Amino acid sequence: MYRWSEYSQTDKNGLELYYAKGINRDEEPTKDYHFAMIFNADKACPQNNVIEIKNIENTEQYLTELKQRVGWDR
């Protein structure tokens, strides 16, 4: 279940990076999920533009991978 998202930054081509958090209340104990999402300039967010962040303490590797995948340009 979606909990919330937060805008992070925009590249020079209009791509927008967001952080999103979800929660699965069907699991015991309840489990949180963290994602980085990059929306295209047309506000679409294809599945390829989403990555699950499995280690919230070390997000840099996930963000680097996602940005390379979608062609992020500072």
PyMOL commands that set and color helices and strands:
alter all, ss='L'
color gray80, all
select helices_A, chain A and resi 47-49+60-70
alter helices_A, ss='H'
color red, helices_A
select strands_A, chain A and resi 2-10+16-24+31-39+50-52
alter strands_A, ss='S'
color yellow, strands_A
deselect
rebuild
show_as cartoon
